[in-house]
Structures are given as C-alpha cells and as structure tokens.
C-alpha cells in the first residue's frame, strides 16, 4: 500500500531532450484541483510559437511569482511543438532579474530566442 501511495505522489521525471527554446506569454493561471503535501498545484495557459497550450500541475508557488501577461520560458521539440514544458526555473530568472526574455534566452542558450517577438505573442 505504501509503495502505491509513493508511486502516485512522486513527480514523474521528464527525461525528454527538448531541442528548442521559446518565450511564451502567460495567458491564464488556475488551480488544478490536485494537491500534493496539502498544497495545490496550478495549471497555466501559455501562448508560444503560435500555439496555445495548457500546462498542468506546475509547482506550488508558481502563481505567487507570475501573473497573466508575464513571459515564461518554454522548451519544446522541433518536430512536435506540442511536446513541451514550461521551464519554471528559467522563467523565475526572468522575473527575478526583470530582463527581456529574449536576452535571457540568448545569454543562457547562446542563441537568439527561437520564439515569438512581444508583438506577435500578445493575445
């Protein structure tokens, strides 16, 4: 029984090797209804590369650091842009340093943002 409970509540490690990085515009934040250790996880709706996607079960506290309209870093596969994830750690760097996400992407990944410009990311 304990093993089943541990398996149900242990986060799945994402081992996908994402080969693209883009900035995304956070459109909506909502609580997922899932609780881990008495803390609610959140779902977010993000627009990146012309796609709107809901990312589910992001870590508790995400909603304290971000609000709709903020930029986040999204990692995805070149051959399937829907296979993606929000890079929470890198997104928090944007907020903490109050810098343009394009600058952060270039600084961290040595490349221009493979994502959208602010004008065509906006809703």
CNS distance restraints for C-alpha pairs under 8 A (distance, minus, plus):
assign (resid   1 and name CA) (resid   5 and name CA) 6.42 0.50 0.50
assign (resid   2 and name CA) (resid   6 and name CA) 6.11 0.50 0.50
assign (resid   3 and name CA) (resid   7 and name CA) 6.07 0.50 0.50
assign (resid   4 and name CA) (resid   8 and name CA) 6.14 0.50 0.50
assign (resid   5 and name CA) (resid   9 and name CA) 6.33 0.50 0.50
assign (resid   6 and name CA) (resid  10 and name CA) 5.86 0.50 0.50
assign (resid   9 and name CA) (resid  36 and name CA) 6.91 0.50 0.50
assign (resid  17 and name CA) (resid  77 and name CA) 7.75 0.50 0.50
assign (resid  18 and name CA) (resid  75 and name CA) 5.81 0.50 0.50
assign (resid  18 and name CA) (resid  76 and name CA) 5.05 0.50 0.50
assign (resid  18 and name CA) (resid  77 and name CA) 5.01 0.50 0.50
assign (resid  18 and name CA) (resid  78 and name CA) 7.95 0.50 0.50
assign (resid  18 and name CA) (resid  84 and name CA) 7.42 0.50 0.50
assign (resid  19 and name CA) (resid  75 and name CA) 7.31 0.50 0.50
assign (resid  19 and name CA) (resid  76 and name CA) 6.39 0.50 0.50
assign (resid  19 and name CA) (resid  77 and name CA) 5.41 0.50 0.50
assign (resid  19 and name CA) (resid  78 and name CA) 6.37 0.50 0.50
assign (resid  20 and name CA) (resid  75 and name CA) 5.70 0.50 0.50
assign (resid  20 and name CA) (resid  76 and name CA) 5.27 0.50 0.50
assign (resid  20 and name CA) (resid  77 and name CA) 5.90 0.50 0.50
assign (resid  20 and name CA) (resid  78 and name CA) 6.07 0.50 0.50
assign (resid  20 and name CA) (resid 114 and name CA) 6.94 0.50 0.50
assign (resid  21 and name CA) (resid  73 and name CA) 6.96 0.50 0.50
assign (resid  21 and name CA) (resid  74 and name CA) 5.78 0.50 0.50
assign (resid  21 and name CA) (resid  75 and name CA) 4.60 0.50 0.50
assign (resid  21 and name CA) (resid  76 and name CA) 6.37 0.50 0.50
assign (resid  21 and name CA) (resid 105 and name CA) 7.51 0.50 0.50
assign (resid  21 and name CA) (resid 113 and name CA) 6.87 0.50 0.50
assign (resid  21 and name CA) (resid 114 and name CA) 5.91 0.50 0.50
assign (resid  21 and name CA) (resid 115 and name CA) 6.89 0.50 0.50
assign (resid  22 and name CA) (resid  48 and name CA) 6.79 0.50 0.50
assign (resid  22 and name CA) (resid  49 and name CA) 7.26 0.50 0.50
assign (resid  22 and name CA) (resid  73 and name CA) 5.92 0.50 0.50
assign (resid  22 and name CA) (resid  74 and name CA) 5.27 0.50 0.50
assign (resid  22 and name CA) (resid  75 and name CA) 6.47 0.50 0.50
assign (resid  22 and name CA) (resid 105 and name CA) 7.78 0.50 0.50
assign (resid  22 and name CA) (resid 113 and name CA) 5.78 0.50 0.50
assign (resid  22 and name CA) (resid 114 and name CA) 5.10 0.50 0.50
assign (resid  22 and name CA) (resid 115 and name CA) 3.86 0.50 0.50
assign (resid  22 and name CA) (resid 116 and name CA) 7.10 0.50 0.50
assign (resid  23 and name CA) (resid  48 and name CA) 6.41 0.50 0.50
assign (resid  23 and name CA) (resid  71 and name CA) 6.33 0.50 0.50
assign (resid  23 and name CA) (resid  72 and name CA) 5.67 0.50 0.50
assign (resid  23 and name CA) (resid  73 and name CA) 4.70 0.50 0.50
assign (resid  23 and name CA) (resid  74 and name CA) 5.88 0.50 0.50
assign (resid  23 and name CA) (resid 101 and name CA) 6.42 0.50 0.50
assign (resid  23 and name CA) (resid 102 and name CA) 7.28 0.50 0.50
assign (resid  23 and name CA) (resid 113 and name CA) 7.09 0.50 0.50
assign (resid  23 and name CA) (resid 114 and name CA) 7.83 0.50 0.50
assign (resid  23 and name CA) (resid 115 and name CA) 5.30 0.50 0.50
assign (resid  23 and name CA) (resid 116 and name CA) 6.71 0.50 0.50
assign (resid  24 and name CA) (resid  46 and name CA) 5.97 0.50 0.50
assign (resid  24 and name CA) (resid  47 and name CA) 5.33 0.50 0.50
assign (resid  24 and name CA) (resid  48 and name CA) 4.36 0.50 0.50
assign (resid  24 and name CA) (resid  49 and name CA) 7.63 0.50 0.50
assign (resid  24 and name CA) (resid  71 and name CA) 5.47 0.50 0.50
assign (resid  24 and name CA) (resid  72 and name CA) 5.20 0.50 0.50
assign (resid  24 and name CA) (resid  73 and name CA) 6.06 0.50 0.50
assign (resid  24 and name CA) (resid  74 and name CA) 6.26 0.50 0.50
assign (resid  24 and name CA) (resid 115 and name CA) 7.37 0.50 0.50
assign (resid  24 and name CA) (resid 116 and name CA) 7.62 0.50 0.50
assign (resid  24 and name CA) (resid 121 and name CA) 6.99 0.50 0.50
assign (resid  25 and name CA) (resid  46 and name CA) 5.54 0.50 0.50
assign (resid  25 and name CA) (resid  47 and name CA) 5.26 0.50 0.50
assign (resid  25 and name CA) (resid  48 and name CA) 6.61 0.50 0.50
assign (resid  25 and name CA) (resid  68 and name CA) 7.78 0.50 0.50
assign (resid  25 and name CA) (resid  69 and name CA) 5.95 0.50 0.50
assign (resid  25 and name CA) (resid  70 and name CA) 5.91 0.50 0.50
assign (resid  25 and name CA) (resid  71 and name CA) 4.67 0.50 0.50
assign (resid  25 and name CA) (resid  72 and name CA) 6.36 0.50 0.50
assign (resid  25 and name CA) (resid 121 and name CA) 6.23 0.50 0.50
assign (resid  25 and name CA) (resid 122 and name CA) 6.88 0.50 0.50
assign (resid  26 and name CA) (resid  44 and name CA) 7.09 0.50 0.50
assign (resid  26 and name CA) (resid  45 and name CA) 6.12 0.50 0.50
assign (resid  26 and name CA) (resid  46 and name CA) 4.60 0.50 0.50
assign (resid  26 and name CA) (resid  47 and name CA) 6.65 0.50 0.50
assign (resid  26 and name CA) (resid  67 and name CA) 7.24 0.50 0.50
assign (resid  26 and name CA) (resid  68 and name CA) 5.04 0.50 0.50
assign (resid  26 and name CA) (resid  69 and name CA) 5.29 0.50 0.50
assign (resid  26 and name CA) (resid  70 and name CA) 5.44 0.50 0.50
assign (resid  26 and name CA) (resid  71 and name CA) 5.90 0.50 0.50
assign (resid  26 and name CA) (resid  72 and name CA) 6.72 0.50 0.50
assign (resid  27 and name CA) (resid  44 and name CA) 7.43 0.50 0.50
assign (resid  27 and name CA) (resid  45 and name CA) 5.34 0.50 0.50
assign (resid  27 and name CA) (resid  46 and name CA) 5.49 0.50 0.50
assign (resid  27 and name CA) (resid  47 and name CA) 6.99 0.50 0.50
assign (resid  27 and name CA) (resid  68 and name CA) 4.89 0.50 0.50
assign (resid  27 and name CA) (resid  69 and name CA) 5.98 0.50 0.50
assign (resid  27 and name CA) (resid 123 and name CA) 7.93 0.50 0.50
assign (resid  28 and name CA) (resid  44 and name CA) 5.56 0.50 0.50
assign (resid  28 and name CA) (resid  45 and name CA) 5.01 0.50 0.50
assign (resid  28 and name CA) (resid  46 and name CA) 7.28 0.50 0.50
assign (resid  28 and name CA) (resid  67 and name CA) 7.67 0.50 0.50
assign (resid  28 and name CA) (resid  68 and name CA) 5.32 0.50 0.50
assign (resid  29 and name CA) (resid  42 and name CA) 6.82 0.50 0.50
assign (resid  29 and name CA) (resid  43 and name CA) 5.87 0.50 0.50
assign (resid  29 and name CA) (resid  44 and name CA) 4.54 0.50 0.50
assign (resid  29 and name CA) (resid  45 and name CA) 6.57 0.50 0.50
assign (resid  29 and name CA) (resid  63 and name CA) 6.87 0.50 0.50
assign (resid  29 and name CA) (resid  67 and name CA) 7.27 0.50 0.50
assign (resid  29 and name CA) (resid  68 and name CA) 6.89 0.50 0.50
assign (resid  30 and name CA) (resid  42 and name CA) 5.61 0.50 0.50
assign (resid  30 and name CA) (resid  43 and name CA) 5.29 0.50 0.50
assign (resid  30 and name CA) (resid  44 and name CA) 6.38 0.50 0.50
assign (resid  31 and name CA) (resid  40 and name CA) 6.54 0.50 0.50
assign (resid  31 and name CA) (resid  41 and name CA) 6.04 0.50 0.50
assign (resid  31 and name CA) (resid  42 and name CA) 4.30 0.50 0.50
assign (resid  31 and name CA) (resid  43 and name CA) 5.93 0.50 0.50
assign (resid  32 and name CA) (resid  40 and name CA) 7.03 0.50 0.50
assign (resid  32 and name CA) (resid  41 and name CA) 5.67 0.50 0.50
assign (resid  32 and name CA) (resid  42 and name CA) 4.88 0.50 0.50
assign (resid  32 and name CA) (resid  43 and name CA) 5.44 0.50 0.50
assign (resid  32 and name CA) (resid  56 and name CA) 7.03 0.50 0.50
assign (resid  32 and name CA) (resid  57 and name CA) 6.28 0.50 0.50
assign (resid  33 and name CA) (resid  40 and name CA) 6.57 0.50 0.50
assign (resid  33 and name CA) (resid  41 and name CA) 7.11 0.50 0.50
assign (resid  33 and name CA) (resid  42 and name CA) 7.91 0.50 0.50
assign (resid  34 and name CA) (resid  40 and name CA) 5.77 0.50 0.50
assign (resid  34 and name CA) (resid  41 and name CA) 5.80 0.50 0.50
assign (resid  34 and name CA) (resid  57 and name CA) 7.30 0.50 0.50
assign (resid  35 and name CA) (resid  39 and name CA) 5.03 0.50 0.50
assign (resid  35 and name CA) (resid  40 and name CA) 4.33 0.50 0.50
assign (resid  35 and name CA) (resid  41 and name CA) 6.00 0.50 0.50
assign (resid  36 and name CA) (resid  40 and name CA) 6.53 0.50 0.50
assign (resid  36 and name CA) (resid  41 and name CA) 7.33 0.50 0.50
assign (resid  39 and name CA) (resid  60 and name CA) 6.40 0.50 0.50
assign (resid  40 and name CA) (resid  60 and name CA) 6.08 0.50 0.50
assign (resid  41 and name CA) (resid  57 and name CA) 5.03 0.50 0.50
assign (resid  41 and name CA) (resid  58 and name CA) 5.65 0.50 0.50
assign (resid  41 and name CA) (resid  59 and name CA) 5.54 0.50 0.50
assign (resid  41 and name CA) (resid  60 and name CA) 5.02 0.50 0.50
assign (resid  42 and name CA) (resid  56 and name CA) 6.56 0.50 0.50
assign (resid  42 and name CA) (resid  57 and name CA) 5.11 0.50 0.50
assign (resid  42 and name CA) (resid  58 and name CA) 5.14 0.50 0.50
assign (resid  42 and name CA) (resid  59 and name CA) 6.72 0.50 0.50
assign (resid  42 and name CA) (resid  60 and name CA) 6.73 0.50 0.50
assign (resid  42 and name CA) (resid  62 and name CA) 7.28 0.50 0.50
assign (resid  42 and name CA) (resid  63 and name CA) 7.26 0.50 0.50
assign (resid  43 and name CA) (resid  54 and name CA) 6.68 0.50 0.50
assign (resid  43 and name CA) (resid  55 and name CA) 5.60 0.50 0.50
assign (resid  43 and name CA) (resid  56 and name CA) 4.34 0.50 0.50
assign (resid  43 and name CA) (resid  57 and name CA) 5.47 0.50 0.50
assign (resid  43 and name CA) (resid  58 and name CA) 6.16 0.50 0.50
assign (resid  44 and name CA) (resid  54 and name CA) 5.48 0.50 0.50
assign (resid  44 and name CA) (resid  55 and name CA) 5.30 0.50 0.50
assign (resid  44 and name CA) (resid  56 and name CA) 6.57 0.50 0.50
assign (resid  44 and name CA) (resid  58 and name CA) 7.79 0.50 0.50
assign (resid  45 and name CA) (resid  52 and name CA) 6.77 0.50 0.50
assign (resid  45 and name CA) (resid  53 and name CA) 5.62 0.50 0.50
assign (resid  45 and name CA) (resid  54 and name CA) 4.28 0.50 0.50
assign (resid  45 and name CA) (resid  55 and name CA) 6.33 0.50 0.50
assign (resid  46 and name CA) (resid  52 and name CA) 5.61 0.50 0.50
assign (resid  46 and name CA) (resid  53 and name CA) 5.51 0.50 0.50
assign (resid  46 and name CA) (resid  54 and name CA) 6.32 0.50 0.50
assign (resid  46 and name CA) (resid  55 and name CA) 7.57 0.50 0.50
assign (resid  47 and name CA) (resid  51 and name CA) 5.37 0.50 0.50
assign (resid  47 and name CA) (resid  52 and name CA) 4.30 0.50 0.50
assign (resid  47 and name CA) (resid  53 and name CA) 6.44 0.50 0.50
assign (resid  47 and name CA) (resid 121 and name CA) 6.68 0.50 0.50
assign (resid  48 and name CA) (resid  52 and name CA) 6.60 0.50 0.50
assign (resid  48 and name CA) (resid  74 and name CA) 7.51 0.50 0.50
assign (resid  48 and name CA) (resid 115 and name CA) 6.67 0.50 0.50
assign (resid  48 and name CA) (resid 116 and name CA) 6.81 0.50 0.50
assign (resid  48 and name CA) (resid 121 and name CA) 6.64 0.50 0.50
assign (resid  49 and name CA) (resid  81 and name CA) 7.98 0.50 0.50
assign (resid  49 and name CA) (resid 115 and name CA) 5.66 0.50 0.50
assign (resid  49 and name CA) (resid 116 and name CA) 5.88 0.50 0.50
assign (resid  49 and name CA) (resid 121 and name CA) 7.71 0.50 0.50
assign (resid  50 and name CA) (resid 116 and name CA) 7.92 0.50 0.50
assign (resid  50 and name CA) (resid 121 and name CA) 7.31 0.50 0.50
assign (resid  51 and name CA) (resid  82 and name CA) 7.96 0.50 0.50
assign (resid  53 and name CA) (resid  82 and name CA) 7.58 0.50 0.50
assign (resid  55 and name CA) (resid  85 and name CA) 7.06 0.50 0.50
assign (resid  55 and name CA) (resid  86 and name CA) 7.33 0.50 0.50
assign (resid  58 and name CA) (resid  62 and name CA) 6.93 0.50 0.50
assign (resid  61 and name CA) (resid  65 and name CA) 6.78 0.50 0.50
assign (resid  62 and name CA) (resid  66 and name CA) 6.31 0.50 0.50
assign (resid  62 and name CA) (resid  88 and name CA) 7.86 0.50 0.50
assign (resid  63 and name CA) (resid  67 and name CA) 6.75 0.50 0.50
assign (resid  65 and name CA) (resid  92 and name CA) 7.29 0.50 0.50
assign (resid  65 and name CA) (resid  95 and name CA) 7.50 0.50 0.50
assign (resid  66 and name CA) (resid  70 and name CA) 6.41 0.50 0.50
assign (resid  66 and name CA) (resid  95 and name CA) 7.85 0.50 0.50
assign (resid  71 and name CA) (resid  91 and name CA) 7.39 0.50 0.50
assign (resid  71 and name CA) (resid  94 and name CA) 7.81 0.50 0.50
assign (resid  71 and name CA) (resid 101 and name CA) 6.95 0.50 0.50
assign (resid  72 and name CA) (resid  86 and name CA) 6.94 0.50 0.50
assign (resid  72 and name CA) (resid  87 and name CA) 7.40 0.50 0.50
assign (resid  72 and name CA) (resid  88 and name CA) 7.58 0.50 0.50
assign (resid  72 and name CA) (resid  90 and name CA) 7.84 0.50 0.50
assign (resid  72 and name CA) (resid  91 and name CA) 4.76 0.50 0.50
assign (resid  72 and name CA) (resid  92 and name CA) 7.97 0.50 0.50
assign (resid  72 and name CA) (resid  94 and name CA) 7.61 0.50 0.50
assign (resid  72 and name CA) (resid 101 and name CA) 7.67 0.50 0.50
assign (resid  73 and name CA) (resid  86 and name CA) 5.95 0.50 0.50
assign (resid  73 and name CA) (resid  87 and name CA) 5.45 0.50 0.50
assign (resid  73 and name CA) (resid  88 and name CA) 7.39 0.50 0.50
assign (resid  73 and name CA) (resid  90 and name CA) 6.38 0.50 0.50
assign (resid  73 and name CA) (resid  91 and name CA) 5.22 0.50 0.50
assign (resid  73 and name CA) (resid 101 and name CA) 7.58 0.50 0.50
assign (resid  74 and name CA) (resid  84 and name CA) 6.73 0.50 0.50
assign (resid  74 and name CA) (resid  85 and name CA) 5.69 0.50 0.50
assign (resid  74 and name CA) (resid  86 and name CA) 4.55 0.50 0.50
assign (resid  74 and name CA) (resid  87 and name CA) 5.70 0.50 0.50
assign (resid  75 and name CA) (resid  84 and name CA) 5.42 0.50 0.50
assign (resid  75 and name CA) (resid  85 and name CA) 5.46 0.50 0.50
assign (resid  75 and name CA) (resid  86 and name CA) 6.39 0.50 0.50
assign (resid  75 and name CA) (resid  87 and name CA) 6.58 0.50 0.50
assign (resid  76 and name CA) (resid  80 and name CA) 7.40 0.50 0.50
assign (resid  76 and name CA) (resid  81 and name CA) 5.49 0.50 0.50
assign (resid  76 and name CA) (resid  82 and name CA) 7.06 0.50 0.50
assign (resid  76 and name CA) (resid  83 and name CA) 5.62 0.50 0.50
assign (resid  76 and name CA) (resid  84 and name CA) 4.04 0.50 0.50
assign (resid  76 and name CA) (resid  85 and name CA) 6.57 0.50 0.50
assign (resid  77 and name CA) (resid  81 and name CA) 5.49 0.50 0.50
assign (resid  77 and name CA) (resid  82 and name CA) 7.73 0.50 0.50
assign (resid  77 and name CA) (resid  83 and name CA) 5.95 0.50 0.50
assign (resid  77 and name CA) (resid  84 and name CA) 6.66 0.50 0.50
assign (resid  86 and name CA) (resid  91 and name CA) 7.86 0.50 0.50
assign (resid  87 and name CA) (resid  91 and name CA) 6.04 0.50 0.50
assign (resid  88 and name CA) (resid  92 and name CA) 6.10 0.50 0.50
assign (resid  89 and name CA) (resid  93 and name CA) 6.64 0.50 0.50
assign (resid  90 and name CA) (resid  94 and name CA) 6.75 0.50 0.50
assign (resid  91 and name CA) (resid  95 and name CA) 6.74 0.50 0.50
assign (resid  92 and name CA) (resid  96 and name CA) 6.03 0.50 0.50
assign (resid  93 and name CA) (resid  97 and name CA) 5.87 0.50 0.50
assign (resid  94 and name CA) (resid  98 and name CA) 5.62 0.50 0.50
assign (resid  94 and name CA) (resid  99 and name CA) 5.73 0.50 0.50
assign (resid  94 and name CA) (resid 100 and name CA) 7.15 0.50 0.50
assign (resid  94 and name CA) (resid 101 and name CA) 6.17 0.50 0.50
assign (resid  94 and name CA) (resid 104 and name CA) 7.02 0.50 0.50
assign (resid  95 and name CA) (resid  99 and name CA) 7.39 0.50 0.50
assign (resid  99 and name CA) (resid 103 and name CA) 7.02 0.50 0.50
assign (resid  99 and name CA) (resid 104 and name CA) 7.12 0.50 0.50
assign (resid 100 and name CA) (resid 104 and name CA) 6.63 0.50 0.50
assign (resid 101 and name CA) (resid 105 and name CA) 6.10 0.50 0.50
assign (resid 102 and name CA) (resid 106 and name CA) 6.21 0.50 0.50
assign (resid 102 and name CA) (resid 112 and name CA) 6.69 0.50 0.50
assign (resid 102 and name CA) (resid 113 and name CA) 5.25 0.50 0.50
assign (resid 103 and name CA) (resid 107 and name CA) 6.02 0.50 0.50
assign (resid 103 and name CA) (resid 112 and name CA) 7.85 0.50 0.50
assign (resid 103 and name CA) (resid 113 and name CA) 7.96 0.50 0.50
assign (resid 104 and name CA) (resid 108 and name CA) 5.97 0.50 0.50
assign (resid 105 and name CA) (resid 109 and name CA) 5.61 0.50 0.50
assign (resid 105 and name CA) (resid 110 and name CA) 7.29 0.50 0.50
assign (resid 105 and name CA) (resid 111 and name CA) 6.83 0.50 0.50
assign (resid 105 and name CA) (resid 112 and name CA) 6.67 0.50 0.50
assign (resid 105 and name CA) (resid 113 and name CA) 5.63 0.50 0.50
assign (resid 106 and name CA) (resid 110 and name CA) 4.75 0.50 0.50
assign (resid 106 and name CA) (resid 111 and name CA) 4.55 0.50 0.50
assign (resid 106 and name CA) (resid 112 and name CA) 4.99 0.50 0.50
assign (resid 106 and name CA) (resid 113 and name CA) 6.35 0.50 0.50
assign (resid 107 and name CA) (resid 111 and name CA) 7.53 0.50 0.50
assign (resid 116 and name CA) (resid 120 and name CA) 6.16 0.50 0.50
assign (resid 116 and name CA) (resid 121 and name CA) 5.70 0.50 0.50
assign (resid 117 and name CA) (resid 121 and name CA) 6.14 0.50 0.50
assign (resid 118 and name CA) (resid 122 and name CA) 6.15 0.50 0.50
